[in-house]
Amino acid sequence: MHLATVTDGYGFITEQVIGQTDIALTVEAAQLTDDDPATATPAGIVIAADHGGVVQAVTGETVMIGAGALAQDTSIGIRRIAIDDLADGPSEWPRGGERAANRRGIPT
């Protein structure tokens, strides 16, 4: 069920329509990935661009990709990275007090 509303240039409601649309929904179990070469679980799963899918790491992290979200069929995998491996890692991030002080123009 959905409600559509049409308004004029002044914001007054001129028309309201109640409708119903059928949506095809396919529910499947998430496909597991694992970046450990000692296991049989693949490092990536090919997700069809027109269908979408769900990929889940053996540790529980999950990525849901909707139909049409990818430009082409793409291999998707999940792997953990250390936060220190990120550019501008936490050693370069301001601490909460520093961040709040800087917003107020207070030297730290």
ABEGO torsion letter per residue (X at the ends): XBBBBBBBAAGBBABBBBBBBBBBBBBBBBBBBBABAABABBABBBBBAAAEEBBBBAAGBBBBBBBGABABBBBBBBBBBBAAABBGBAAABBBAAAAAAAAAGBBX
